[in-house]
Amino acid sequence: MAAEAVQIVVGAHGRPFVAGRAAEIDFNLSHSRQTGLIAISKAGTVGVDVEDRDVAADYSEMIDTIFEQREAACLHRLERSVRNDLFLRGWTRKEAVAKAVGTGFLLDPKLFQEPLDDSGSWTVSVRSPLSRRLALIDLSSDARAAAVAGVALPARPRVRRFRFERTLRARAAAAR
């Protein structure tokens, strides 16, 4: 179908979905300064988050808001660059889960835990009114922290990378 025929609507908590096809296909998106991330799933709900790394940032004041007491204590003990890296990994993982549940951070991020110090994939149990078990996969790189969470995700999701500036230049050259 043509892109303009796809009707995107927003749910009660601000989560977008495809009108009339929510049972067939789900998507979620996130963006940071230089990076965008989109997940599309036919298996069930999906959530994503991405954050570009900023070496000048200090996330210390946000730790206690996002992480439960044991996780927060662990992060506070670390050297700043390691703490920032693990904070962003944890933040993106928690936000991806909250978006997959469908409530965003109306869901208290302290209600579920995930490993902070390793990459890979896990199953996360969310204790909430919409209690769920979700797959959680870290997609982080040196330049950004990123995660995808969802129902019935494959252990190795297909990831495609696009560089839009190249795409735009190619389109401009073709139009000449």
C-alpha positions as CSV (number, residue, x, y, z in Angstrom):
1,M,0.0,0.0,0.0
2,A,1.1,3.5,-0.5
3,A,2.8,5.2,2.4
4,E,0.1,8.0,2.5
5,A,-2.6,5.3,2.9
6,V,-1.1,4.1,6.2
7,Q,-3.0,5.8,8.9
8,I,-1.1,6.3,12.2
9,V,-3.1,7.1,15.3
10,V,-2.1,7.7,18.9
11,G,-3.3,5.7,21.8
12,A,-4.3,6.8,25.3
13,H,-0.7,7.0,26.6
14,G,0.7,8.7,23.4
15,R,1.9,5.4,21.8
16,P,1.4,5.4,18.0
17,F,0.0,2.5,16.1
18,V,-1.3,1.6,12.7
19,A,-5.1,2.2,12.5
20,G,-7.1,-1.0,11.8
21,R,-4.0,-3.2,11.8
22,A,-2.8,-3.0,15.4
23,A,-3.4,-6.8,15.8
24,E,-1.3,-7.5,12.7
25,I,1.7,-5.2,13.0
26,D,3.3,-3.1,15.7
27,F,6.0,-0.5,15.5
28,N,7.8,1.9,17.8
29,L,10.3,4.6,17.2
30,S,12.8,6.7,19.0
31,H,15.3,9.4,18.1
32,S,18.3,11.2,19.6
33,R,20.5,14.0,18.3
34,Q,21.9,12.1,15.3
35,T,20.2,8.7,15.5
36,G,16.8,7.4,14.8
37,L,15.6,3.9,15.6
38,I,12.5,2.1,14.3
39,A,11.3,-1.4,15.2
40,I,8.5,-3.2,13.3
41,S,7.1,-6.5,14.6
42,K,4.4,-8.9,13.4
43,A,4.9,-11.0,16.6
44,G,3.4,-8.5,19.1
45,T,4.1,-5.2,20.8
46,V,7.5,-3.7,20.5
47,G,9.3,-0.7,22.1
48,V,12.6,1.0,21.4
49,D,14.9,3.7,22.7
50,V,18.1,5.2,21.5
51,E,20.4,7.8,23.1
52,D,23.5,9.3,21.5
53,R,26.5,9.3,23.9
54,D,27.6,12.6,25.3
55,V,31.0,12.5,27.0
56,A,30.3,15.9,28.7
57,A,27.1,14.6,30.3
58,D,26.8,13.6,34.0
59,Y,23.7,11.5,34.8
60,S,24.3,11.2,38.5
61,E,21.3,13.2,39.5
62,M,18.9,11.0,37.5
63,I,20.1,7.6,38.8
64,D,17.9,7.5,41.9
65,T,14.8,8.4,39.8
66,I,15.3,5.6,37.2
67,F,16.9,2.7,39.1
68,E,15.9,0.8,42.1
69,Q,18.0,1.1,45.2
70,R,20.5,-1.8,44.5
71,E,21.0,-0.7,40.9
72,A,21.4,2.9,41.9
73,A,24.0,2.1,44.6
74,C,26.0,0.1,42.1
75,L,26.0,3.0,39.6
76,H,26.9,5.7,42.2
77,R,30.1,3.7,43.1
78,L,31.5,3.8,39.5
79,E,33.9,6.2,37.8
80,R,32.0,8.8,35.8
81,S,32.6,7.5,32.2
82,V,31.6,4.0,33.2
83,R,28.6,5.2,35.2
84,N,27.4,7.3,32.2
85,D,27.8,4.3,29.8
86,L,25.9,2.0,32.1
87,F,23.3,4.6,32.9
88,L,22.5,5.1,29.2
89,R,22.3,1.4,28.6
90,G,20.0,0.9,31.6
91,W,17.9,4.0,30.6
92,T,17.4,2.8,27.0
93,R,16.6,-0.7,28.2
94,K,14.0,0.5,30.7
95,E,12.4,2.9,28.3
96,A,12.2,0.3,25.5
97,V,10.4,-2.0,28.0
98,A,8.0,0.7,29.2
99,K,7.2,1.6,25.6
100,A,6.6,-2.1,24.7
101,V,4.2,-2.3,27.7
102,G,2.4,0.6,26.1
103,T,2.5,3.1,29.0
104,G,5.9,4.7,28.6
105,F,7.3,6.0,31.9
106,L,3.8,6.1,33.5
107,L,5.2,2.6,34.4
108,D,7.7,3.1,37.2
109,P,11.1,2.1,35.9
110,K,12.0,0.8,39.3
111,L,9.4,-2.0,38.9
112,F,11.7,-4.1,36.8
113,Q,15.4,-4.8,36.6
114,E,17.8,-5.8,33.8
115,P,21.5,-6.4,33.8
116,L,23.4,-3.1,33.5
117,D,26.9,-4.3,32.8
118,D,26.6,-6.7,29.8
119,S,25.1,-6.6,26.4
120,G,23.0,-9.3,24.9
121,S,19.4,-10.4,25.3
122,W,17.3,-11.2,28.3
123,T,13.7,-11.9,29.4
124,V,12.3,-9.1,31.6
125,S,9.3,-9.6,33.9
126,V,7.3,-6.4,34.4
127,R,5.3,-6.2,37.6
128,S,2.5,-3.9,36.6
129,P,-1.3,-3.9,36.0
130,L,-0.3,-5.0,32.5
131,S,2.1,-7.7,33.8
132,R,4.2,-9.1,31.0
133,R,7.3,-11.1,30.1
134,L,9.2,-9.4,27.3
135,A,12.4,-10.1,25.4
136,L,14.9,-7.3,25.8
137,I,17.9,-6.9,23.4
138,D,20.7,-4.4,23.7
139,L,21.6,-2.7,20.4
140,S,24.3,-0.3,21.8
141,S,27.5,0.7,20.0
142,D,30.3,3.0,20.8
143,A,28.4,6.0,19.6
144,R,25.0,5.3,21.1
145,A,23.0,3.3,23.6
146,A,20.0,1.5,22.2
147,A,17.6,-1.3,23.1
148,V,14.5,-3.0,21.7
149,A,11.9,-4.9,23.9
150,G,8.9,-6.8,22.8
151,V,6.8,-9.9,22.8
152,A,8.3,-12.9,20.9
153,L,11.3,-11.0,19.6
154,P,13.9,-13.2,17.8
155,A,17.2,-13.5,19.7
156,R,19.0,-11.8,16.8
157,P,16.6,-9.2,15.2
158,R,17.4,-8.1,11.7
159,V,19.0,-4.7,11.9
160,R,19.4,-2.4,8.9
161,R,21.4,0.8,9.0
162,F,20.7,3.7,6.8
163,R,22.6,6.9,6.3
164,F,20.1,9.5,5.2
165,E,22.6,12.1,4.0
166,R,23.8,9.6,1.4
167,T,20.2,8.8,0.5
168,L,19.3,12.4,0.1
169,R,22.5,13.1,-2.0
170,A,21.7,10.1,-4.2
171,R,18.1,11.3,-4.8
172,A,19.3,14.8,-5.6
173,A,21.9,13.4,-8.1
174,A,19.3,11.2,-9.7
175,A,16.9,14.2,-10.1
176,R,19.5,16.2,-12.1
